[in-house]
């Protein structure tokens, strides 16, 4: 006796259900850089302080993968799928840097590029990030590592470079596994970078 079509369909449906894998929860974690509490965010701009323009932060191309970067040795980098930046890292750094510059007493306002045409600025600041990553050296000396170049220029048609310098944050010990801690350590490095920028600012 031939099986009825309805029975065949039921068997096929049951077989199909049995081979569909169960849904997996997304184990990806997303991280941000942290800055200081913005106690001055509601304050009026200080007209006597410096008016700065912050150009778009540039980062080395390998840092643009979206993942936190882990370096092993001089020539190998890894991009863990489960540890990602919540925003492009250049935007994370620019936002954190702007917050920290605004917290400096010497700075009145910080304009992000593209700059308002009608707003005069004392200096423009540009940053190129060369390293922003965790390092596993295989000997248990894991660290967070950050390096950048800073350039400060005057503004206007005759703009000129007044400061150009390299910045290398001190290596900070990291356990090689805790990515939240790595993001916090890199945040501290951006804080040190902002202090370097403030210290390098010329007077008006």
Secondary structure, 3 states (H helix, E strand, C coil): CCCCHHHHHHHHHHHHHHHCCCCCCCCCEEECCCCCCCCCCCCCCCCCCEEEEECCCEECHHHHHCEEEEEECCCEEEEEEEEEECCCHHHHHHHHHHHHHHCCCCEEEEEECCCCCCCCCCEEEEEEEEEEEEEECCCCCCEEEEEEEEEEECCCCCCCEEEEEEEECCCEECCCCCHHHHHHHHHHHHHHHHHHHHHHCCCC
